[in-house]
Amino acid sequence: MITALRATLKGGWTLTRGFGAFLGLGLIGPIRYISRLLFRFVLVHLYRWYLVVKNRLSDFFSPARNKFVFVLTKKGVAHVIIILITVTVIIANTRISALRAETLGQNMIISDLVPADLDEEVIETIDQPAQKPISYLDEFSSVSPKSTATAIVDDAAQVAITETSGAVVKPTLTTTTSPNLVTRRVQYYIVEGGDTVSTIAEKFDISTNTLLWENRLGERDFIKPGQQLTILPSDGVSHQVGKGDTISSVAKKYGVSEDSILEYNQLVDASAIDVSQILLIPGGKPPAPPPTPVPTRLAGTQFASGPIPAGAPAVSGANLLWPTSGHKINQYFRYRHTGVDIEGDYSSPIWAAQNGTVEYVSYQTYGYGYHIIINHGGGLKTLYGHASKIFVTPGQQVSKGQTIAMVGTTGRSTGTHLHFEVIVSGSKTNPLSYY
């Protein structure tokens, strides 16, 4: 067994040496030839150049032969050089200017080749013809037609003077020395918290009516912070000249003399007015509105010819009664809509929401149309609008649930419905808060 194993191992070793010899004979020869060529023509030449360079550099950098290198090789010189470099960098960083986005790249070559559009300011001017003033008195407001709109702010009074088409402007005129001259210009005031119409009027030394007339405000209208009001320089009204207007017709309309208009507006004569010009009418009052026409053809239909429809089912309590048989709401209480619109038709009755006295009955063809206001006492009132027929008269006592009218679409209405309002101490509130 052992003899057979020895023979096997010896045979394998013989085969391995034979295979290695075969490979050696095939590869060693070419490798040896290539190595000789590289050594003779590459390595020898590289080594020779290495020795030449080494000898040259050693002669230059030798401390014994070069004084500069000798100084640098002294102990501590390297530390001094590092400290100097550090100090230089710190100083450079402290003196560097802030880099801004608009200056980025200005020192580059491309910035010189391609100039930016914002590098220089270009100012364009337009020559405009001089405006011919209508007034020849300083500090006086006159009208000058303009195609553009600008604004001048008076810092002392915190008001603005506008130059617009048909607006009052202040022309550039020669300064006068009249000590009794009153500033005559239209001003604009922005309402602040706590202001009232009377306090604003007192601040500008004009009457409350003048302020209301000029700003188209009623006695019950409210002003709110941020609202702009037009302030006339004195009591009176303003008038925009229309086609066919004359000084005589304007004076007659506002109940003043022609001379007062000419003098106050510094007009040369009665012909020196233009269409759209604004005239100030001192002491003028707006003409009374024409009386509201009452259509005679409606007199026979404002009351029902037959029996009045039955009232609402009896309901007790202090709360308001729903004012009609329908319950669908078309519009709710919101800004500039001071009530609720309840859908209905011509057969839908309108009931009194609570016991009270009929305070007002109107048969208008605009606004609320046929409408009723009932005073329930304690500052509480209700309004019923757009009725088609009315069954009550002013001063009549009504009870809760009584039929007072029929739903309709009179006045400014888009369809048959009841416009119902609740008024408390003069203020209109949301009717739905009572149900």
Secondary structure per residue as TSV (DSSP state, phi and psi in degrees):
chain	resnum	aa	ss	phi	psi
A	1	M	-	360.0	-48.2
A	2	I	H	-66.2	-39.3
A	3	T	H	-62.4	-39.9
A	4	A	H	-67.2	-37.8
A	5	L	H	-66.9	-42.2
A	6	R	H	-62.0	-40.6
A	7	A	H	-64.9	-36.7
A	8	T	H	-67.5	-44.9
A	9	L	H	-65.3	-40.2
A	10	K	H	-63.9	-39.3
A	11	G	H	-66.1	-40.7
A	12	G	H	-64.1	-38.5
A	13	W	H	-66.6	-37.8
A	14	T	H	-64.0	-44.0
A	15	L	H	-63.3	-39.8
A	16	T	H	-64.2	-44.7
A	17	R	H	-65.1	-35.3
A	18	G	H	-68.1	-40.9
A	19	F	H	-66.2	-41.0
A	20	G	H	-64.7	-39.3
A	21	A	H	-63.5	-40.1
A	22	F	H	-60.8	-45.3
A	23	L	H	-66.4	-41.5
A	24	G	H	-58.9	-43.5
A	25	L	H	-65.2	-28.7
A	26	G	H	-86.5	-27.5
A	27	L	H	-113.5	-32.4
A	28	I	H	-63.9	-35.1
A	29	G	H	-63.1	-54.4
A	30	P	H	-61.8	-39.7
A	31	I	H	-64.8	-39.8
A	32	R	H	-65.1	-36.6
A	33	Y	H	-67.6	-43.8
A	34	I	H	-67.2	-38.7
A	35	S	H	-62.8	-39.1
A	36	R	H	-63.9	-41.3
A	37	L	H	-63.6	-44.0
A	38	L	H	-63.7	-41.3
A	39	F	I	-65.5	-42.2
A	40	R	I	-74.0	-45.0
A	41	F	I	-100.0	-11.8
A	42	V	I	-118.1	-60.2
A	43	L	I	-66.3	-39.6
A	44	V	H	-62.9	-44.6
A	45	H	H	-67.3	-39.7
A	46	L	H	-64.0	-40.9
A	47	Y	H	-66.4	-37.8
A	48	R	H	-63.7	-42.8
A	49	W	H	-67.0	-34.3
A	50	Y	H	-61.2	-44.9
A	51	L	H	-63.9	-38.0
A	52	V	H	-64.7	-48.9
A	53	V	H	-63.4	-41.1
A	54	K	H	-61.5	-42.8
A	55	N	H	-66.3	-39.3
A	56	R	H	-65.3	-46.6
A	57	L	H	-67.1	-38.1
A	58	S	H	-65.2	-32.3
A	59	D	H	-67.4	-37.7
A	60	F	H	-77.3	-43.4
A	61	F	S	-91.5	7.1
A	62	S	-	-70.2	122.9
A	63	P	T	-59.2	-27.9
A	64	A	T	-74.3	-23.5
A	65	R	T	-107.7	-21.5
A	66	N	-	-118.9	117.4
A	67	K	H	-67.3	-37.5
A	68	F	H	-62.1	-45.3
A	69	V	H	-67.3	-33.4
A	70	F	H	-64.4	-39.0
A	71	V	H	-67.4	-41.5
A	72	L	H	-66.4	-24.9
A	73	T	T	-86.6	-1.5
A	74	K	S	-70.7	157.0
A	75	K	T	-70.5	130.3
A	76	G	T	95.7	-14.0
A	77	V	H	-65.9	-40.0
A	78	A	H	-61.7	-37.6
A	79	H	H	-66.7	-39.6
A	80	V	H	-64.0	-41.4
A	81	I	H	-62.9	-42.6
A	82	I	H	-64.3	-40.0
A	83	I	H	-64.7	-42.8
A	84	L	H	-61.8	-42.3
A	85	I	H	-63.5	-41.0
A	86	T	H	-63.7	-45.3
A	87	V	H	-63.0	-39.7
A	88	T	H	-62.3	-43.0
A	89	V	H	-65.1	-41.0
A	90	I	H	-62.9	-45.9
A	91	I	H	-62.4	-40.8
A	92	A	H	-63.9	-37.7
A	93	N	H	-71.1	-33.7
A	94	T	H	-73.8	-24.7
A	95	R	T	-99.3	1.8
A	96	I	-	-73.1	139.6
A	97	S	-	-80.5	153.7
A	98	A	-	-66.0	136.9
A	99	L	-	-89.1	119.4
A	100	R	-	-108.6	152.2
A	101	A	G	-61.7	-36.9
A	102	E	G	-76.0	-16.1
A	103	T	G	-103.6	-1.1
A	104	L	T	-62.6	124.9
A	105	G	T	86.7	6.8
A	106	Q	T	-71.6	-23.8
A	107	N	T	-90.7	3.3
A	108	M	S	-83.3	156.8
A	109	I	H	-63.4	-35.8
A	110	I	H	-63.8	-28.6
A	111	S	H	-69.0	-26.8
A	112	D	H	-79.3	-30.1
A	113	L	H	-79.5	-34.3
A	114	V	S	-122.0	93.9
A	115	P	-	-68.7	146.5
A	116	A	-	-83.9	155.0
A	117	D	T	-70.4	-23.4
A	118	L	T	-99.2	9.0
A	119	D	S	-68.8	-25.3
A	120	E	S	-138.4	152.2
A	121	E	-	-92.4	128.0
A	122	V	-	-109.1	122.5
A	123	I	-	-111.1	121.4
A	124	E	-	-107.8	136.2
A	125	T	-	-121.3	149.8
A	126	I	-	-122.0	124.8
A	127	D	-	-78.6	120.5
A	128	Q	-	-112.6	141.7
A	129	P	-	-66.3	147.3
A	130	A	-	-66.1	139.1
A	131	Q	-	-82.1	137.2
A	132	K	-	-87.6	113.8
A	133	P	-	-72.7	146.7
A	134	I	S	-85.6	-32.8
A	135	S	-	-99.6	148.5
A	136	Y	-	-120.0	22.4
A	137	L	S	-123.1	130.3
A	138	D	T	-64.3	154.7
A	139	E	T	61.4	22.7
A	140	F	B	-114.3	143.6
A	141	S	-	-88.6	129.6
A	142	S	E	-135.0	174.8
A	143	V	E	-109.8	131.8
A	144	S	-	-136.2	114.8
A	145	P	-	-61.6	134.6
A	146	K	-	-132.3	149.0
A	147	S	S	-95.0	-13.4
A	148	T	S	-120.9	169.7
A	149	A	-	-124.0	125.5
A	150	T	E	-128.6	173.9
A	151	A	E	-141.5	140.4
A	152	I	E	-118.9	129.0
A	153	V	E	-104.7	128.2
A	154	D	E	-89.8	105.3
A	155	D	T	-63.5	-31.4
A	156	A	T	-68.9	-41.3
A	157	A	T	-101.8	-4.2
A	158	Q	T	54.8	43.2
A	159	V	E	-130.3	162.3
A	160	A	E	-115.9	145.5
A	161	I	E	-114.5	122.8
A	162	T	E	-105.5	148.6
A	163	E	E	-116.3	98.1
A	164	T	-	-134.2	170.8
A	165	S	T	-63.3	119.9
A	166	G	T	80.1	10.6
A	167	A	S	-103.8	167.1
A	168	V	E	-84.0	128.3
A	169	V	E	-127.7	164.2
A	170	K	-	-110.0	108.5
A	171	P	-	-73.2	157.1
A	172	T	-	-84.1	108.2
A	173	L	-	-127.7	168.3
A	174	T	-	-68.9	136.9
A	175	T	-	-67.1	135.3
A	176	T	-	-106.7	171.8
A	177	T	-	-120.0	20.4
A	178	S	-	-71.9	117.1
A	179	P	T	-76.1	-19.5
A	180	N	T	-97.4	6.7
A	181	L	-	-72.9	127.7
A	182	V	-	-91.8	136.8
A	183	T	-	-63.8	120.8
A	184	R	B	-119.6	86.7
A	185	R	-	-148.7	149.2
A	186	V	-	-80.2	133.1
A	187	Q	E	-118.8	165.2
A	188	Y	E	-127.0	132.4
A	189	Y	E	-122.7	134.9
A	190	I	E	-96.4	121.2
A	191	V	-	-63.1	134.5
A	192	E	-	-111.7	167.4
A	193	G	T	-61.0	133.8
A	194	G	T	90.9	-9.6
A	195	D	-	-72.3	146.4
A	196	T	-	-129.5	167.5
A	197	V	H	-60.8	-40.8
A	198	S	H	-68.8	-39.7
A	199	T	H	-69.9	-35.8
A	200	I	H	-67.2	-43.7
A	201	A	H	-60.9	-40.8
A	202	E	H	-66.5	-35.5
A	203	K	H	-62.9	-36.1
A	204	F	T	-102.1	10.0
A	205	D	T	58.3	46.2
A	206	I	-	-131.0	167.5
A	207	S	-	-80.0	157.7
A	208	T	H	-62.6	-38.0
A	209	N	H	-62.7	-40.0
A	210	T	H	-59.4	-43.5
A	211	L	H	-64.8	-41.5
A	212	L	H	-67.2	-45.2
A	213	W	H	-61.8	-46.3
A	214	E	H	-67.7	-29.3
A	215	N	T	-103.7	13.0
A	216	R	T	54.6	44.8
A	217	L	-	-107.4	145.0
A	218	G	-	-93.3	170.6
A	219	E	T	-64.9	-25.7
A	220	R	T	-101.5	1.5
A	221	D	-	-74.9	150.2
A	222	F	-	-104.8	151.6
A	223	I	-	-112.6	152.8
A	224	K	-	-134.2	154.9
A	225	P	T	-56.1	138.8
A	226	G	T	93.6	-14.0
A	227	Q	-	-74.3	139.5
A	228	Q	E	-96.7	130.4
A	229	L	E	-116.5	142.7
A	230	T	E	-89.7	129.4
A	231	I	E	-114.1	116.3
A	232	L	-	-78.0	154.9
A	233	P	S	-71.5	-19.4
A	234	S	S	-154.5	175.1
A	235	D	S	-64.6	138.7
A	236	G	E	143.9	-154.9
A	237	V	E	-137.5	169.6
A	238	S	E	-113.1	154.2
A	239	H	E	-140.0	129.5
A	240	Q	E	-93.2	121.1
A	241	V	-	-63.8	127.2
A	242	G	-	-106.8	173.7
A	243	K	T	-64.2	127.0
A	244	G	T	91.1	-5.9
A	245	D	-	-72.3	144.4
A	246	T	-	-130.4	165.5
A	247	I	H	-59.8	-36.9
A	248	S	H	-65.8	-45.2
A	249	S	H	-68.3	-37.1
A	250	V	H	-66.8	-43.1
A	251	A	H	-62.4	-40.9
A	252	K	H	-67.4	-37.0
A	253	K	H	-63.7	-39.6
A	254	Y	H	-103.3	4.3
A	255	G	T	70.4	37.9
A	256	V	-	-128.3	173.2
A	257	S	-	-86.3	155.6
A	258	E	H	-65.5	-39.0
A	259	D	H	-62.7	-35.0
A	260	S	H	-66.6	-36.2
A	261	I	H	-69.0	-44.8
A	262	L	H	-62.4	-43.6
A	263	E	H	-69.3	-44.5
A	264	Y	H	-67.8	-36.8
A	265	N	T	-92.5	4.2
A	266	Q	T	53.5	47.3
A	267	L	-	-92.7	141.4
A	268	V	S	-65.8	-46.5
A	269	D	S	-152.9	-178.2
A	270	A	T	-69.8	-15.6
A	271	S	T	-89.6	-4.3
A	272	A	-	-87.7	47.7
A	273	I	-	-128.2	151.6
A	274	D	-	-125.7	157.9
A	275	V	T	-62.0	138.2
A	276	S	T	79.2	-2.3
A	277	Q	-	-69.9	145.2
A	278	I	E	-98.5	123.5
A	279	L	E	-109.3	140.3
A	280	L	E	-96.3	127.8
A	281	I	E	-108.4	94.7
A	282	P	E	-67.4	132.1
A	283	G	T	74.5	4.5
A	284	G	-	-77.9	155.9
A	285	K	-	-129.0	140.8
A	286	P	-	-63.2	143.9
A	287	P	-	-62.2	147.4
A	288	A	-	-64.8	138.9
A	289	P	-	-64.6	148.5
A	290	P	-	-63.8	148.5
A	291	P	-	-62.7	144.7
A	292	T	-	-67.9	120.7
A	293	P	-	-70.2	139.1
A	294	V	-	-109.1	108.5
A	295	P	-	-59.6	124.0
A	296	T	G	-72.2	-25.1
A	297	R	G	-70.5	-13.4
A	298	L	G	-91.7	-6.2
A	299	A	T	-62.8	-31.3
A	300	G	T	-82.5	-12.5
A	301	T	T	-110.9	-4.2
A	302	Q	S	-72.9	-22.1
A	303	F	S	-116.4	143.6
A	304	A	-	-69.4	138.1
A	305	S	S	-78.0	-25.3
A	306	G	S	-99.2	-164.3
A	307	P	-	-67.8	146.7
A	308	I	-	-74.6	133.7
A	309	P	-	-56.5	152.5
A	310	A	-	-61.1	153.1
A	311	G	-	-78.4	-177.3
A	312	A	-	-73.3	156.4
A	313	P	-	-55.4	145.1
A	314	A	-	-61.1	127.2
A	315	V	-	-134.0	126.5
A	316	S	-	-98.2	167.9
A	317	G	S	114.1	168.0
A	318	A	S	-88.1	-13.7
A	319	N	S	-69.7	158.8
A	320	L	-	-74.8	145.6
A	321	L	-	-84.6	141.7
A	322	W	-	-60.9	128.3
A	323	P	S	-81.2	0.8
A	324	T	B	-155.1	174.0
A	325	S	S	-78.3	-23.7
A	326	G	-	-83.5	155.6
A	327	H	-	-127.6	2.2
A	328	K	-	-83.1	125.7
A	329	I	E	-99.3	122.4
A	330	N	E	-85.6	-37.8
A	331	Q	E	-137.8	138.6
A	332	Y	-	-97.4	170.5
A	333	F	S	-68.1	127.1
A	334	R	B	-160.5	-176.5
A	335	Y	T	-61.2	129.6
A	336	R	T	67.1	10.1
A	337	H	B	-135.0	98.2
A	338	T	-	-90.9	23.1
A	339	G	S	-158.6	-163.7
A	340	V	E	-121.7	144.0
A	341	D	E	-102.9	118.3
A	342	I	E	-107.3	125.7
A	343	E	E	-68.0	144.5
A	344	G	-	-168.7	-176.9
A	345	D	-	-134.3	-173.8
A	346	Y	T	-67.0	-13.9
A	347	S	T	-95.4	2.1
A	348	S	-	-87.6	124.4
A	349	P	E	-78.7	157.9
A	350	I	E	-114.4	125.5
A	351	W	E	-109.5	148.7
A	352	A	-	-68.4	130.2
A	353	A	S	-74.6	-19.5
A	354	Q	S	-164.1	162.9
A	355	N	S	-60.3	143.6
A	356	G	E	177.0	-168.8
A	357	T	E	-118.7	132.3
A	358	V	E	-67.4	115.0
A	359	E	E	-93.6	-32.2
A	360	Y	E	-151.8	136.0
A	361	V	E	-132.6	127.1
A	362	S	E	-132.9	144.5
A	363	Y	E	-118.8	59.8
A	364	Q	-	-79.1	154.4
A	365	T	S	-101.5	8.8
A	366	Y	S	-139.3	175.4
A	367	G	T	57.3	-122.0
A	368	Y	T	-74.5	-9.6
A	369	G	-	65.7	-143.0
A	370	Y	E	-69.3	119.3
A	371	H	E	-148.6	160.8
A	372	I	E	-130.2	141.9
A	373	I	E	-121.1	126.0
A	374	I	E	-112.2	131.2
A	375	N	E	-96.9	116.7
A	376	H	E	-96.6	1.0
A	377	G	E	84.8	158.9
A	378	G	T	69.5	21.2
A	379	G	T	83.9	3.9
A	380	L	E	-99.8	127.4
A	381	K	E	-134.3	155.7
A	382	T	E	-129.8	147.5
A	383	L	E	-123.1	138.6
A	384	Y	E	-126.7	113.4
A	385	G	E	-114.8	163.7
A	386	H	E	67.0	29.1
A	387	A	E	-70.7	155.9
A	388	S	E	-96.4	-30.6
A	389	K	E	-141.5	147.6
A	390	I	E	-124.1	135.6
A	391	F	-	-111.1	5.2
A	392	V	-	-126.8	167.8
A	393	T	-	-130.1	158.8
A	394	P	T	-58.0	137.9
A	395	G	T	89.3	-8.4
A	396	Q	-	-75.7	139.5
A	397	Q	E	-84.4	131.9
A	398	V	E	-124.0	155.3
A	399	S	-	-111.2	159.7
A	400	K	T	-60.5	126.1
A	401	G	T	90.5	-3.4
A	402	Q	-	-71.2	140.2
A	403	T	E	-75.9	120.0
A	404	I	E	-111.7	-18.3
A	405	A	E	-166.5	-179.5
A	406	M	E	-123.7	145.2
A	407	V	E	-62.3	142.8
A	408	G	B	-153.7	-156.0
A	409	T	-	-144.2	35.4
A	410	T	-	-76.9	160.9
A	411	G	S	75.1	-151.9
A	412	R	S	-84.9	90.4
A	413	S	-	-139.1	147.3
A	414	T	S	-104.4	7.3
A	415	G	S	165.6	167.8
A	416	T	S	-67.2	122.1
A	417	H	E	-168.3	167.3
A	418	L	E	-106.7	124.5
A	419	H	E	-95.2	115.1
A	420	F	E	-116.9	128.1
A	421	E	E	-126.0	150.5
A	422	V	E	-120.8	124.7
A	423	I	E	-117.4	123.9
A	424	V	E	-120.2	114.7
A	425	S	T	53.3	38.7
A	426	G	T	87.7	-8.1
A	427	S	E	-105.8	134.1
A	428	K	E	-83.9	126.2
A	429	T	E	-118.5	169.6
A	430	N	-	-71.5	117.0
A	431	P	G	-60.8	-29.9
A	432	L	G	-66.8	-15.6
A	433	S	G	-73.5	-6.5
A	434	Y	G	-103.1	7.8
A	435	Y	-	-127.7	360.0
